[in-house]
Amino acid sequence: MRKFYGKRQLLALGLLASLSGAAAAQQRTPASAPPVFSPNANTGWVGIGIGAFIPVPGSPQPIGQDPAHRYISNDEAGVTGEQPSQRVSDIGNPNLKPWAKEVMKKENDKVLAGKFAYTARSACQAAGVPGFDVLLGGALYILQSPSKVTMIFSGNGETRHIPLNVAHSANPKSSWYGESVGHYEGDTLVVDTIGLNDKTFIDNYRTPHTDKLHVTERWRMIEGGKKLEILIGVDDPGTFNEPFKVLRQYDRVNRPLREDACSDNNINNPFGIDYGTPVAAKPDF
């Protein structure tokens, strides 16, 4: 027997079918995919500026150049014809503990006396975290898989390995790059790093830190993928009076990843500058 429906019943059935279809479509729609930072082998990222962190409003300021000693980069010198200068850190920053100021003053005195200002890139040494984020003289390449993110800085082959969706070890062994774990939050890669040794610097101003350093990074693309930005949180109660946040940005470039033999280049540098580059006492082959 054929069944007849009134107008209200037909409308209700139509609405139910529509909702059912929408629910089914929602179930078929995959979760938002994570950002793809380097979609091909030629996609790299070059740090913007002179390798200094960008302050975040409302946060304690990062270490910068001593206002009494102007910093002139090689790029600026090439345009203006002025003599390039070196980084002299502002130890008047109120967020620094006294011991850190003393260490940095000694480094400043060396630079003002004519010594070369140490940077991890120039010395071909591991930069640690967040020092990795301000390496200069190369490009950053990011490899992504469902279980791991690998970051390679071409300048001297510095590499970070970041497993995804795992917890930190109970007692991670202290190391140059510590223990980083990551996960995605929408369009952002969130990286949490602990277990860092105290042999690296926070920045290119030679700001020291203790092995209690805890760093969080939020990596995301901005301006339609033309730039990469990191919001970095630094917490080290042994060195700083308060935790602080900074920004670092990169420009997208199209260039292949090439090997740069950092140590070999520095040993044969034409200026005779001692960069503190580690040299093997004997060959290992």
C-alpha positions in Angstrom: 0.0 0.0 0.0 1.4 3.3 -1.0 2.1 5.7 1.8 1.3 9.5 1.4 3.1 12.3 3.3 1.9 15.8 4.1 3.9 18.9 3.3 5.4 19.1 6.8 6.4 15.5 6.7 8.1 15.9 3.4 10.0 19.0 4.6 11.1 17.1 7.7 12.3 14.1 5.6 14.1 16.5 3.3 15.8 18.2 6.2 16.8 14.9 7.7 18.2 13.7 4.5 20.2 16.9 4.1 21.6 16.7 7.6 22.5 13.0 7.0 24.3 13.9 3.8 26.2 16.7 5.5 27.2 14.4 8.3 28.4 11.8 5.9 30.4 14.4 3.9 32.0 15.6 7.2 33.0 12.1 8.0 34.6 11.7 4.6 36.5 15.1 4.9 40.0 14.4 6.2 41.4 16.5 9.1 43.3 19.6 8.1 46.7 18.6 6.8 49.9 20.0 8.4 51.8 22.7 6.7 54.4 21.7 4.1 57.4 23.9 4.7 59.6 22.6 1.8 57.3 21.1 -0.9 60.3 20.3 -3.1 64.0 19.8 -2.9 64.7 23.4 -4.0 62.5 25.1 -1.4 64.7 26.7 1.3 64.4 29.5 3.9 66.9 32.3 4.5 66.9 34.2 7.7 65.9 37.9 7.4 68.2 40.5 8.9 71.4 40.4 10.8 70.6 37.2 12.8 69.0 39.0 15.7 65.8 38.1 17.4 62.7 40.3 17.0 61.2 41.5 20.3 57.7 40.6 21.2 55.5 43.4 22.7 54.8 42.8 26.4 57.7 40.4 26.8 61.1 41.1 28.3 63.5 42.2 25.6 66.1 39.8 24.0 69.8 40.7 24.2 70.8 43.2 21.5 73.7 45.4 20.4 75.2 47.7 23.0 73.9 51.2 22.0 77.4 52.6 22.7 78.9 50.5 19.9 77.0 50.5 16.6 76.9 47.2 14.7 77.6 47.5 10.9 77.1 44.3 9.0 79.0 43.3 5.9 75.9 44.0 3.8 75.5 47.5 5.2 79.2 48.2 4.8 79.0 47.2 1.1 76.3 49.8 0.6 77.6 52.6 2.8 81.3 52.1 2.5 81.7 52.1 6.3 84.0 49.8 8.2 82.1 46.6 9.3 82.0 46.2 13.1 81.2 43.3 15.4 78.5 42.4 17.8 79.0 43.9 21.3 76.2 42.6 23.6 74.1 44.9 25.7 74.8 43.6 29.2 72.6 46.3 30.7 69.6 44.2 29.8 67.7 43.9 33.2 66.6 40.4 32.5 70.1 39.0 32.8 71.4 37.4 36.0 74.7 38.9 37.4 76.8 35.8 36.5 75.7 36.0 32.9 76.6 39.7 32.7 80.1 39.0 34.0 80.6 36.3 31.4 79.4 38.5 28.6 81.5 41.5 29.7 84.6 39.4 29.4 83.5 38.5 25.8 82.8 42.1 25.0 86.2 43.2 26.3 87.8 40.7 24.0 85.9 42.0 21.0 86.7 45.6 21.9 90.3 44.7 22.1 90.3 43.5 18.5 89.4 39.8 18.9 86.9 38.2 16.5 83.4 37.8 18.0 82.5 34.2 18.3 79.4 32.8 16.5 78.6 29.1 16.1 78.4 29.5 12.3 81.9 31.0 12.1 83.4 28.4 14.4 81.6 25.5 12.6 80.2 24.3 15.8 76.7 23.2 16.9 74.4 26.1 17.6 72.0 24.5 20.0 68.5 25.8 20.5 67.4 28.5 19.9 70.8 29.4 18.4 70.0 27.2 15.4 67.2 29.6 14.5 69.7 32.5 14.0 72.4 30.8 11.9 73.5 32.9 9.0 75.4 32.1 5.7 73.1 29.4 4.4 69.6 28.2 3.9 67.2 26.1 6.0 65.5 23.0 4.6 62.7 21.2 6.3 61.9 17.5 5.7 58.6 16.2 7.0 57.2 12.7 7.5 54.3 11.5 9.6 56.6 10.6 12.5 59.5 13.0 12.2 60.6 16.5 11.1 64.3 17.0 10.1 65.7 20.5 9.8 69.0 21.0 7.9 70.9 24.3 7.8 73.1 24.2 4.7 75.8 26.5 6.0 77.6 23.9 7.9 75.3 20.9 7.7 73.7 21.5 11.1 70.8 19.1 11.6 67.9 18.8 14.0 65.8 15.7 14.5 62.3 16.2 15.9 60.1 13.2 16.5 56.4 13.9 16.3 53.6 13.0 18.8 55.8 11.5 21.4 56.5 12.4 25.0 59.9 13.6 26.4 62.1 11.0 28.0 62.0 10.9 31.8 65.6 12.0 32.1 67.0 13.1 28.7 70.8 13.0 28.5 72.3 16.5 28.1 73.4 17.2 24.5 74.2 20.0 22.0 70.7 20.0 20.6 68.9 18.5 23.5 65.7 16.5 23.1 63.1 18.1 20.8 59.6 16.7 20.4 56.9 18.2 18.2 53.3 18.1 17.1 51.1 20.1 14.8 48.4 22.5 15.9 46.6 23.4 12.7 49.0 25.3 10.5 51.7 25.5 13.2 54.5 23.1 14.1 55.0 23.2 17.8 58.5 22.1 19.1 59.4 21.6 22.7 63.1 21.3 23.6 64.8 20.3 26.9 68.0 18.4 27.8 70.3 21.1 26.4 73.9 21.3 27.6 75.4 24.7 28.6 78.0 24.8 25.8 76.0 26.8 23.3 74.7 30.4 23.2 71.1 31.7 23.1 71.9 34.1 20.2 74.6 35.7 18.1 75.4 38.1 21.0 77.0 35.2 22.9 74.3 35.1 25.6 75.1 32.0 27.8 72.6 29.7 29.4 72.4 26.8 31.9 71.4 23.2 31.4 67.9 24.1 32.7 67.1 25.9 29.5 63.6 25.1 28.1 62.7 26.3 24.6 59.4 26.2 22.8 59.1 27.1 19.1 55.9 27.6 17.0 56.8 27.4 13.3 54.3 28.7 10.7 54.2 30.2 7.2 52.9 33.7 6.8 52.2 36.1 3.9 50.8 33.3 1.8 53.8 31.1 2.2 56.4 33.7 1.2 57.8 33.9 4.8 58.4 31.5 7.6 58.0 32.8 11.2 58.9 31.2 14.5 57.6 32.4 17.9 60.2 31.3 20.4 59.7 31.0 24.1 62.9 30.9 26.3 62.8 29.9 29.9 66.0 29.5 31.9 65.6 30.5 35.5 69.4 30.1 36.0 70.2 32.9 33.5 67.2 35.1 33.1 65.0 36.8 35.7 61.9 36.1 33.6 61.0 33.9 30.7 60.7 35.8 27.4 59.5 35.4 23.8 61.0 36.5 20.5 60.3 36.2 16.8 62.5 35.0 13.9 61.5 35.3 10.3 62.8 33.8 7.0 62.3 34.5 3.3 61.4 31.7 1.0 64.1 31.0 -1.6 64.4 28.6 -4.6 67.8 26.9 -4.4 69.1 23.4 -4.1 70.7 22.1 -0.9 74.4 22.0 -1.4 77.2 20.9 1.0 79.2 23.6 2.6 82.5 22.4 4.1 82.6 25.0 6.9 85.7 23.8 8.7 87.8 23.5 5.6 86.8 27.0 4.4 87.6 28.6 7.8 91.1 26.9 8.1 92.0 28.4 4.7 90.4 31.8 5.3 92.4 34.6 3.6 92.2 37.0 6.6 94.1 34.8 9.1 91.3 35.2 11.7 91.1 32.6 14.4 87.5 31.6 14.5 88.1 28.9 17.1 87.3 26.2 14.6 87.8 22.6 15.9 90.5 20.8 14.0 91.2 17.0 14.2 94.7 16.2 15.5 94.9 13.2 13.0 92.8 12.0 10.1 90.1 9.5 10.9 90.5 7.4 7.8 
